[in-house]
Amino acid sequence: MTTMATAAPARASQAWYKILYVQVLIAILIGAMVGCLWPSVATNDWVKALGDGFIKLIKMVIAPIIFCTVTSGIAHIQDAKKVGRVGIKALVYFEIVSSFALVLGLLMGNLVQIGHGLAVKPDAGAVANYVKQAEASKTVDFFLNIIPDTVVGAFARGDVLQVLLFAILFGFSLMALGNRGERLRGMIDDVANAVFGVIAIIMKAAPIGAFAAMAFTIGKFGPAALGNLIGLIALFYATAALFVVVVLGLIARLVGFSIFKFIVYIKDEILIVLGTSSSESALPQLMEKLERLGCSKPVVGLVVPTGYSFNLDGTNIYMTLATLFIAQALGVDLTFGQQLTILLVAMLTSKGASGVTGAGFITLAATLSVVNPALVPGMAIVFSIDKFMSEVRALTNITGNGIAAVFVSWWEDELEHATLQARLNQPNVSITDTR
């Protein structure tokens, strides 16, 4: 579906220091400086609280915005089969692209064997908690936990998949009501607009949250934390960048746009994720921007929240790359069969990793315990730098989910190409500007 985009009204140019992404970028740089120069100040409980508080503010509105967006999107669809069709297409896309991410991490780990010769003795005690959580996690439990004990409990915990399940069911119920549900559909749309207004207010605190999170990270771990593990960090960053530019870039080119223009378009969200190391911190405004980009509202409502558990490209790359790194560092030679097992196991364990910081480390423990239990203590080798790697995991995840929503909208023939091109060629328009 292609519609003509109306010309955007002219607006006064905004002062550079008032632009959100500039404020966040400056805050991240200042936070890094404070962490390096005054670590005792940066690791103060109040500094940490500022970063954690911002993430909590964002997570506070995730459940209601997902419920309103998904319910409204489904309720306004006339054909119930469309919802199932979109869901199947999204899952097919997720599995194919996730496989590319896993294979790319495996290839880079074998080509650049950065772990060989690393003289580090693992401390099993440092990662015992993660291993315990991984052992307690089972794939069947993950799928069973999608069903909430109570609807109120799902909203109280902010569990994305549980809220998504209820929203889908509620949306179908409203669809079946027909005209009788029109008033309730309108009310849900109004609530969604109000919640987006709350998000716009919260986003004014984004620079403070990004500053505090970055200052605490650098202050606690310090530049020395990178040490002789800088090679793994560099390799992971390069592999993630390669995936975004090549794999996601080809998908974007297939649809008809540039991956670089798309990255510029979501730069506000990328910088927020960079500062907080959590892709969930940018979920609500990402959904808003994708709709304004010309993506179908029902597609965005279904694909993006689901992608936060089923389409974690950055986490997939991390798991295969880190597994090989640990094996090389411990002098354990993995056979072709074991490396194939990494792909199969990681494909399952990654489904339980949300955008929350540290989830990727837990799924790494689950993967290692299945591939070769002797590798589990080696997690301590990468423990000190996991915080730095979680940032790139989150950045890759959010970019991948954005591209997924655009692609599925295109696949459904519900992408407004003219709007897409107009928005990508006018990247300085933010959420608050377009409301």
Residue pairs with C-beta under 8 A, 6 or more apart in sequence:
1 413
1 414
1 415
1 416
2 415
2 416
2 417
2 418
3 416
3 418
3 419
4 418
5 294
5 416
5 418
5 419
5 421
5 422
8 422
8 426
8 429
11 433
14 428
14 433
16 22
17 23
19 428
19 430
20 203
20 206
20 207
20 268
20 430
20 432
21 267
21 268
21 271
21 430
23 206
23 207
24 206
24 207
24 210
24 268
24 271
24 272
24 275
25 271
26 207
27 206
27 207
27 208
27 210
27 211
27 214
27 275
28 210
28 211
28 214
28 271
28 274
28 275
30 211
30 215
31 42
31 210
31 211
31 212
31 213
31 214
31 215
31 218
31 275
32 214
32 215
32 218
34 41
34 42
34 211
34 215
34 218
34 219
35 42
35 214
35 215
35 216
35 217
35 218
35 219
35 220
35 222
36 218
36 219
36 222
36 223
38 219
39 218
39 219
39 220
39 222
40 219
41 47
41 215
41 219
42 215
42 216
42 218
42 219
42 220
43 216
43 219
43 220
47 212
47 215
47 216
47 219
48 212
48 216
49 212
50 208
50 209
50 211
50 212
50 213
51 209
51 210
51 211
51 212
51 213
51 214
51 216
51 275
51 276
52 213
53 209
54 202
54 205
54 206
54 208
54 209
54 210
54 212
54 213
54 276
54 281
55 209
55 213
55 276
55 278
55 280
55 281
57 202
57 205
58 199
58 202
58 280
58 281
58 282
58 283
58 284
59 158
59 280
59 281
60 158
61 195
61 198
61 199
61 202
61 284
62 158
62 160
62 280
62 283
62 284
63 154
63 155
63 158
63 159
63 160
63 163
64 155
64 191
64 195
65 192
65 195
65 196
65 199
65 284
65 287
66 160
66 163
66 164
66 167
66 283
66 301
66 305
67 155
67 163
67 166
67 167
67 170
68 188
68 189
68 191
68 192
68 195
69 167
69 192
69 287
69 297
69 300
69 301
70 164
70 167
70 168
70 171
70 301
70 302
70 305
71 167
71 170
71 171
71 174
71 188
72 171
72 185
72 188
72 189
72 192
72 297
72 301
73 171
73 297
73 298
73 299
73 300
73 301
73 302
74 83
74 167
74 168
74 171
74 172
74 174
74 175
74 298
74 301
75 171
75 174
75 175
75 181
75 185
75 188
76 185
76 297
76 298
77 83
77 175
77 298
80 172
80 175
82 298
82 412
83 168
83 171
83 172
83 298
83 302
85 412
86 298
86 299
86 302
86 303
86 408
86 412
87 302
87 306
89 408
89 411
89 412
90 302
90 303
90 306
90 307
90 310
90 404
90 408
91 306
91 310
93 311
93 404
93 407
93 408
93 411
94 306
94 307
94 310
94 311
94 404
95 347
97 247
97 248
97 251
97 311
97 313
97 400
97 404
98 310
98 311
98 312
98 313
98 316
98 347
98 350
99 343
99 347
100 243
100 247
101 243
101 247
101 313
101 314
101 316
101 317
101 400
102 316
102 317
102 319
102 320
102 342
102 343
102 346
102 347
103 320
103 343
104 239
104 242
104 243
104 247
104 317
105 239
105 316
105 317
105 318
105 319
105 320
105 321
105 324
106 320
106 321
106 324
106 339
106 342
106 343
108 235
108 238
108 239
108 242
108 321
109 235
109 320
109 321
109 323
109 324
109 325
109 328
110 324
110 339
112 235
113 324
113 328
114 231
114 232
114 235
114 325
114 328
115 232
115 324
115 325
115 326
115 327
115 328
115 329
116 328
116 329
118 228
118 229
118 328
118 329
118 381
120 228
120 329
120 381
122 330
122 377
122 378
122 379
122 380
122 381
123 377
123 380
124 376
124 377
124 380
126 380
126 383
127 361
127 365
127 376
127 377
127 379
127 380
127 383
130 358
130 361
130 362
130 364
130 365
130 379
131 365
131 369
131 376
131 379
133 362
133 365
134 362
134 363
134 365
134 366
134 369
135 365
135 366
135 369
137 349
137 352
137 362
137 366
139 348
139 349
139 351
139 352
142 351
142 352
145 159
145 161
145 162
146 161
146 162
146 165
147 162
147 165
148 154
148 159
148 162
148 165
148 166
151 166
153 162
154 162
154 163
154 166
155 163
160 280
160 305
160 308
160 309
160 354
161 305
161 306
161 309
163 305
164 305
164 306
167 301
168 302
173 181
174 181
174 184
174 185
175 181
177 184
195 284
196 284
196 288
196 431
196 435
197 435
199 284
199 285
199 288
199 431
200 431
200 432
200 435
203 285
203 431
203 432
206 272
206 275
209 272
209 275
209 276
209 281
210 271
210 272
210 274
210 275
210 276
211 275
213 275
213 276
213 277
214 275
217 277
217 387
217 388
221 384
221 385
221 387
221 388
225 384
225 385
225 388
226 233
226 385
226 388
227 384
229 381
229 382
229 384
229 385
232 321
232 322
232 325
232 382
232 385
232 389
233 385
233 388
233 389
235 321
236 317
236 318
236 321
236 322
236 389
236 392
237 392
239 317
239 321
240 314
240 317
240 392
240 393
240 395
240 396
243 313
243 317
243 396
244 259
244 263
244 396
244 399
244 400
245 259
248 259
248 313
248 399
248 400
248 403
249 258
249 259
251 403
251 407
252 258
252 259
252 262
252 403
252 406
253 259
254 407
255 406
255 407
255 410
255 415
256 410
256 417
256 420
257 406
257 420
257 421
257 424
258 424
259 403
261 424
261 425
261 427
262 399
262 402
262 403
262 406
262 424
263 270
263 399
264 424
264 427
265 289
265 293
265 423
265 424
265 427
266 286
266 289
266 398
266 399
266 402
267 427
268 282
268 285
268 430
268 431
269 282
269 285
269 286
269 289
269 398
270 282
270 395
270 398
270 399
272 281
272 282
273 279
273 281
273 282
273 391
273 394
273 395
273 398
274 391
274 395
276 357
276 394
277 357
277 387
277 390
277 391
277 394
278 355
278 356
278 357
278 394
279 308
279 355
279 394
279 395
279 397
279 398
279 401
280 308
280 354
280 355
280 356
281 355
282 398
283 304
283 305
283 308
283 355
285 431
286 304
286 398
286 401
286 402
287 300
287 301
287 304
288 431
289 431
290 300
290 304
290 402
290 405
290 406
291 297
291 300
292 419
292 423
292 431
292 434
293 406
293 419
293 420
293 423
293 424
294 409
294 415
294 416
294 417
294 418
294 419
294 420
294 423
295 405
295 406
295 409
295 414
295 415
295 416
296 409
296 412
296 414
296 415
299 405
299 408
299 409
299 412
299 414
300 405
300 409
303 401
303 404
303 405
303 408
304 401
304 402
304 404
304 405
307 400
307 401
307 404
307 405
308 354
308 355
308 397
308 401
309 351
309 352
309 353
309 354
310 351
311 397
311 400
311 401
311 404
312 350
312 353
312 355
312 360
312 393
312 397
312 400
313 396
313 397
313 400
314 360
314 392
314 393
314 394
314 395
314 396
314 397
314 400
315 350
315 353
315 359
315 360
315 363
315 393
315 397
316 346
316 347
316 350
317 393
317 396
318 360
318 364
318 389
318 393
319 342
319 346
319 349
319 350
319 360
319 363
319 364
319 367
320 342
320 343
320 346
322 364
322 382
322 389
323 342
323 346
323 364
323 367
323 368
323 371
323 375
324 334
324 339
324 342
325 381
325 382
326 368
326 375
326 378
326 379
326 381
326 382
327 333
327 334
327 372
327 375
327 378
329 378
329 381
330 374
330 375
330 378
332 372
332 374
332 375
334 342
334 371
334 372
338 371
338 372
341 370
341 371
342 367
342 371
345 366
345 367
345 370
345 371
346 363
346 367
349 363
349 366
349 367
349 370
350 363
352 359
352 363
352 366
353 359
353 360
353 362
353 363
355 394
355 397
355 398
357 387
357 390
357 394
358 386
358 390
360 386
360 389
360 390
360 393
361 379
361 383
361 386
361 390
364 379
365 376
365 379
368 375
368 376
368 378
368 379
369 376
382 389
406 415
406 420
409 415
423 429
